[in-house]
Amino acid sequence: KCIVDEDNLWDLLNEFAFDAEDNARSYSPFEFTAKEFNDSENSEELWESFDVGIADGISKNITDRYNSYMGISNE
């Protein structure tokens, strides 16, 4: 672990910022999400919730577009 104090705060913030910038160039945002999910104690539950959320979002988008095309109000 690193202990932050007045002597190293600037250096640590600088290091973290450049590490984050490097990661943004090297990895997709989804890879960070996947790593967090995979490293979690409840990884399977997170992935299941993520999949449900994706499916719900796709379904809503398709429904909205279909209804708009068909002239059906979403209200």
Secondary structure, 3 states (H helix, E strand, C coil): CCCCCCCCHHHHHHHHHHHHHHHHHHCCHHHHHHHHHHHCCCHHHHHHHHHHHHHHHHHHHHHHHHHHHHCCCCC
